[in-house]
Amino acid sequence: MTDKMVEEVAKQLQIELGEYIIAELSVFDTKFSIEYQKKQRFVHGKVIPIALLKKNSGFIVYKKNSGENVVSIIENINNEWEIVEEKTFKGISFADLEEAFNNEFN
């Protein structure tokens, strides 16, 4: 289902996924990862943020339970990753994503 969420956000941002490396937050240093998760108040196991990286910039994306997509625009400034902007987009709910996923693979 993560792939579906990433594809949905890529369409919303009008980006070509092939130009980005898709990674988990663990790709960043521990300090940045922990601070990001604290800021977003994640409940462990409920939300899996995904990073889309291209050179010294990229996005961290995740889906709220409501289906809203949260996008953090990040840049590597002086060898430190920083959030420079955040956006939200109306998205497909988890239930609808799960149904589409099940229909595709069943």
Secondary structure as the mmCIF struct_conf table of DSSP 4:
data_model
#
loop_
_struct_conf.conf_type_id
_struct_conf.id
_struct_conf.beg_label_comp_id
_struct_conf.beg_label_asym_id
_struct_conf.beg_label_seq_id
_struct_conf.end_label_comp_id
_struct_conf.end_label_asym_id
_struct_conf.end_label_seq_id
HELX_RH_AL_P HELX_RH_AL_P1 THR A 2 LEU A 13
TURN_TY1_P TURN_TY1_P1 GLN A 14 GLN A 14
HELX_RH_3T_P HELX_RH_3T_P1 LEU A 17 GLU A 19
BEND BEND1 TYR A 20 TYR A 20
STRN STRN1 ILE A 21 GLU A 24
HELX_RH_3T_P HELX_RH_3T_P2 LEU A 25 VAL A 27
BEND BEND2 PHE A 28 PHE A 28
HELX_RH_AL_P HELX_RH_AL_P2 THR A 30 GLN A 40
TURN_TY1_P TURN_TY1_P2 ARG A 41 ARG A 41
HELX_LH_PP_P HELX_LH_PP_P1 PHE A 42 VAL A 43
TURN_TY1_P TURN_TY1_P3 HIS A 44 LYS A 46
STRN STRN2 ILE A 50 LYS A 54
TURN_TY1_P TURN_TY1_P4 LYS A 55 ASN A 56
STRN STRN3 SER A 57 LYS A 63
TURN_TY1_P TURN_TY1_P5 ASN A 65 SER A 66
BEND BEND3 GLY A 67 GLY A 67
STRN STRN4 ASN A 69 ILE A 77
TURN_TY1_P TURN_TY1_P6 ASN A 78 ASN A 79
STRN STRN5 GLU A 80 PHE A 89
HELX_RH_AL_P HELX_RH_AL_P3 PHE A 94 PHE A 105
#
